Amino acid sequence: MIRDPLALSALIAGVTAVAFWLDHRFPALSRLGASLIAIVLGALLSNLGLVPVSSPVYDMITGPVTSLAIAWLLLSVNLSDVKKAGARMLGAYGLAAAGTAAGAFIGALVFAGVFGGDTWRLSGVLTGTFTGGSVNFVSVGRAVELPERLFAGATAADALITGIWMGATLLLPVWLARFFPPTPGEAYRREPGGEAPQARDTSELVSRPPHTRGVGPAAHEDPEGVPHPFFLKESVSTLDLAVLGAVGVALLLGSSFLGTLIPQIPSILWLTTLALLVGQLKGMARPQGAFPLGTLLLHFFFVVIGIFSRISEILAVGLEVFWLVLLVVAVHGVVVYGGGRLARLDVGTLSVASQAAVGGPSSALAVAVSREWRGLVLPGIIVGLLGYAVGNYLGVGVAVLVRTFGIGL
């Protein structure tokens, strides 16, 4: 068993690298994503008895390292980009966020007898993760102090249902297309004998968001040539890294101080607010390196979550958590596609917006390019990044609402 802190740190870093490599190298595994691969590899290490169940290394990663990851990822969110998403995509994303919140509240009512005093915590975490992705799962989970056993079970259920829902958002447009207005770019394909739509230059679609600006060729591309945000090369100087480090630590200190000064507001909300405000400053707009560094540190956390995922504990809560998560996403889907039908939004925009909420910007990108909705790539990425900001506030808000109503207490 590896107990030495330095060796354990090296192992976690190595497992993270393997997760990204597998995501990059094998198309079948790329559908799972580096996050889920990291969790699975961490779980293998733990359940094979190769690593201890507790260590100061884990405490460091789940504490300041993860907080720094959240700060850097939020710094990469530029709110001025929101207008580029367009009214239709923003409206669809609004439905997605509302559907998630409704699903979490309904889930709390249905499963209150199962989870008792932890019901409000789970409701908040699931609201967060299905509004912006895994970043919000981590953030809200820490804010509401979700117990470790539920954290592991909910993480596994979240990853599984997210994968299932990605498949659904790829298939539903085919089945539901006749009930919705045509998705932009599909009109020619629906007309017999029509010419194929003109190809668009995708460089403008993937060059503006911070995590998709790079130099040199993309390291990993989908068949249509749109690069995955995890595998773009980005030019980062030593000065860029120094500034990111200084600003990141300053944000942690500031949020900790404000959380102590006003304990009624969780520190994670202070961190979210401060990082978003700093990210809008002229000198800090789209800081180079913020997204890749934040993503890397966040995946260290996923490896540790995998290490915490002991099979016996997951099985003890996993099935109930799975049904809760499934219910939340099912209500989300009904609100997105039902509300979108009433609002006369096209099914492509609804699918990409839904995936941006449930899986984050990378998932939105995957759906857009898989269905060849080139015009939805940039809007999907933008609302996915917006979800990083919205998810923390909405997640904590729903948790407080459920607790205020005394559901499960």
Secondary structure, DSSP 8 states (H G I E B T S, - for coil): ----HHHHHHHHHHHHHHHHHHHHH-HHHHTT-HHHHHHHHHHHHHHTTSS-S--HHHHHIIIIIHHHHHHHHHHT--GGGHHHH-HHHHHHHHHHHHHHHHHHHHHHHHHHHHHGGGHHHHHHHHHHHHHH-HHHHHHHHHHTT--HHHHHHHHHHHHHHHHHHHHHHHHHHHHHGGGS---TT-HHHHSTT--------THHHHSSSGGG--SSS-SSB-TTS-B-GGG------HHHHHHHHHHHHHHHHHHHHHHHHSTTS-HHHHHHHHHHHHHTSGGGSS-TTHHHHHHHHHHHHHHHHHHH--HHHHHHHHHHHHHHHHHHHHHHHHHHHHHHHHTT--HHHHHHHHHHHHH-HHHHHHHHHHTT-GGGHHHHHHHHHHHHHHHHHHHHHHHHHHHHTTTT-
